[in-house]
Amino acid sequence: MIQKLANRFRFLDSLIRKRATGSPKELAQRLGITGPATFDWTLS
C-alpha cells in the first residue's frame, strides 16, 4: 500500500516537472484515481 502511494507521488512529481499533468480528469486517469480525488491529492 505504502509502496503504491510512493510510486504515485513519484509519477505525479515527474508529470509536474515535465508540465504534462493535463486537465484534472486526465491527471486522474494517469494516476488511476477518480476526478474528485485529484483535487484532494493536490490540495492536501
HELIX and SHEET records of a PDB file:
HELIX    1   1 ILE A    2  ARG A   17  1                                  16    
HELIX    2   2 PRO A   24  LEU A   31  1                                   8    
HELIX    3   3 GLY A   35  LEU A   43  1                                   9    
END                                                                             
